């Protein structure tokens, strides 16, 4: 079945040291679309510099501005321990994007990571970032995030806020929700490109377990544990959280030499006040 929808273009802006944050913002947009695109008649399209076609004849930032920023309705800005590379008009490309978005009246949301800085952190970059954050506090309200899961939830909320503020979307023949909690658990991995402190590109493998609630009610106090391990491999898997109806939660994990990929995952949750648990093969 085909249907019409309004497109909300969201630019993901950041220096090169927050690949996890950029990926979290992308996952937030993807999961929001999966849960809401049809019922709210809105599709959110991420705009990222990784998708810009290489082009000669102008400064790289000008090319990114023309390809992404000029077409964006909103901007999500993410910072870790770097301010970024200076441009002819700003202390960094990310700051230029933010300033231009604000001047153009676009919706702008900024978050700073509270995770520990890397051992090889660039002191000058960190000092410049802190100065920018202090200046920003005098004219804007910014947020913080401790990990990718928290950022996903905050970007999701920002999308809802943008849609309401812009007055777009609306109900469109909502699909009937499944009664109760319906969990789908799958394992996966992906190759993540990232830069070291010297700007060199490298690739690492990120492994994860996805838990999605396709039911009609929230799964409360949800935890996930690799069922065939004494110690929980899943990052923050033992921390209870609410998995809303239609929402996806990703649990990352790392493998040591002695570990193998988990074969099953034990998920526990509370459903309408009743404790539940199930062992899922992955």
N, C-alpha and C positions, 0 to 999 in steps of 0.2 A: 504494500500500500504506500502510495506517495502522499506527501503532505508539504505544505509551505511553512517556512520558518524565517524568523528574523536572525541575522548573523551579528554576533557581538565579537569584534576583533580585539583581542587582548595581547599587548606586547609584553614579553618577558624580558626585562632588562637587568643586567648584572655584570660585574667584572668576571674574569675567567676562573676565579677560585671557588665558586659555589656550584659546581656541577650537580651535587646532590639537591641543592635548593631549586635549581632550574628544572631538574627532573621531577621533583615533588610538585612544582607548579604545573608542569605538563600533565602529571597524573591526576591532579585535582581537576583540571579542565576536562580530561578524558572521562573521569568517573562522573563528573557533573553532567556531561552530555549523555552518558549512558542512562543516567537516572532521570533526567529532566527534559531532554531535548523534545521528545514527542509530546509530553503532557503540557509543557510550557511554551511550545512553539518558538524556541530559541536554540540556536546552535552557537557555541562558543568556539572560536577559531584562534589558536595560539599563533603569535607572530614571533619568530626567533631569528637571531642573526645567523644561526647555523643553516637556515634555509635560503639565505640571500645568494643569488647567483653572482660569482666573481665578475668584477667589472673594472675597467681602467678609465682614467680621465677625470677623476675627482677624488677628494679625500675619502678614505674608507668610511668615516663616520657620516659624511654627507650622503654616501650611497645607502648606508643603513637607514638613515633618517627618511630618505625618499621611498625606500622599499617597504619599510615597516612602520615607523612612527607616524608618517603622514596618513597612513591608512588605519591606524589604531583608534578604537573608541576608548580604551582604558589601558593603563600600564601597571604592571606588577614589577616592583623593583626589589632586588634581593642583594644583601651584602653579607660578607663573611669577615675577612681580615684585610681586604684590599679595597682601595678606592677606584683603581683602574688606570688605564693609560690616558694621558692628557690629549686633548684635541686642540685645534687652533682657537677655539672659543670657550673651552671649559676645562676644569681640572681633570675630567675623565669623560669618556664616551657615555657612560651610564648617567653621570650627573647632567651632561648635556641633554640626554634624552628626557630625564625627569624635568629639567627646567623648561624645555620646550613643550612637554606635555601639559605642565601646569599653565604655562602661558597661553596655550591653545584651548584651555578649558576642559581638557580630558580628565577622566576619572583616574586618580593616581593612588596606589597603595604601596607602602614601603615597609620592608621588614629587615631587621638586623639579626644575624645569628648570635646566640649566646653560648654556642659550643666552644670548648677550649681552642685556642689558636694553635696552629701547627708549630712544631719546634723551629722550623726554618722560616718563620714569619718575617716578612720585610717590615722592619721597624718604621721606615719612612712612610710606607703605604698605610700601615696601621695608624700612625699619627694623623695622616691626612684624612683617613676615614673617620676617626674620632672627632676631628675638627668639623668635618662636614655634618656629622650626626648632631653635634652640639649646636651648630648654626641652624640645622633643620628644625630642632626642637623649638626654636623661637617663632617659627612660621608654619609648622605643620604638626600633625599627630602621626607618629610612626609606631610600628609594632616590633616585637621580637619573636623569635622562635628558637626552641631548643633542639629540635630534630625534624626530620622530614615529615613524620606523621602529623606533628603539630602544624607545620606550614601547610600541608594539604588541607586540613580543616579550615585554616584561616583564609586560604585562597578561595575555597568553596564558598565561605561566608561573604567574601568580597564580591564574587560573581553574583550572588543573590542580591547584594546591596546595589550593584551597578544596574542590574536589570530593573529593580524597583525604582531607582533614581532616574533612569532614562525612560521609564514608562514603556518598556517594550515587552513583547511576549503576552501570553494569555493561555487559558485552558484550551485544550484540543483533544476531545474524546479520550480522556485518560483510560489507560489499559487497566483492567481489573486487577487489584493487588491480590497476591496469594495470601491466604489466611496464615497467621502465625509467622514464625521465623523460618526462613528457608535459606540455609547456608550452602554456598558452593566454595570448595577449597581446592586450589590448584597450585602446583609448584612451577617455577620458571627461573630464567636467568637472562641477563642482557649484558652486552659489552658497553662500558661507559668510557668515552674519551674524556680525558682531563689533563690539566696542565700542572706541572710542578712549579716550584717557586721561581724557576728560571725561565718559565714560559714554554718548556718543552712538552710536546704532546705524548701521552701514553694511554694505554687502555687497560682497564681492569674488569674482571668479571664480578657482577653483582648478582647474588642468588637471593631468592625471595619465595615466600608463601603468600598467596593472595586468598583472603577470606571475604566473600561477598554475600550480603544479605539480600536475597531476592524475594523475601517475604513481605508481608504487609505491616508488620510491627517491628519495633526496635529490639535488638538483642542487647540486653544490659549486662554490665559486669563481665564482658567477654574477655577470655584469656585464651592463648594458643600455645601449645607446647609440642615440640617434636616427640611423638609418642614412643619412639624406640630409643630414647636417650635418657640417661639419668639427669644430666644437666640440660637446661633449656637452651637450645641453639638460637632460638628466635629472639631477635633484638626487641626488648621491652615486651616480649610475649606474655610475661607474668603480670604485667600492669593492667588491671581491669579498665575497660573502656566501653563506651556505648557504640554499637554499630547500628546506625540508623537504617531504616528500610530503604533499600536501593543503594546503600553506600558500600564501597569497597575499602578494605583495610589491607595494607601490604606490610608483611613482617620480613625484614631483611635478616640474613644470617651469613656467617663466615664459617669456612671449613678449615680445621687443622689437618695435619698430615694423617692423623689417626681416624678422622671422621669420614663418613660417607654421606651421600645425599640422603636426607630423611625419607623413609618409605611411608610414614603415616604421621598424622598430626591430631593431637587430642585437643578439641575445642570445648570449652565450658562457657556457659552463659546463663543468664536469668531471663525467663520469658513469662511476662505477666505475673511476676512474683515467684515463679516456680524454677528451681535450679534444673538445668539440663546439661548434658554432655554427650559428645559423640566422637568416635575415632574415625577420621577420614583417611583413606588411602590416597597417597599422592605419587 
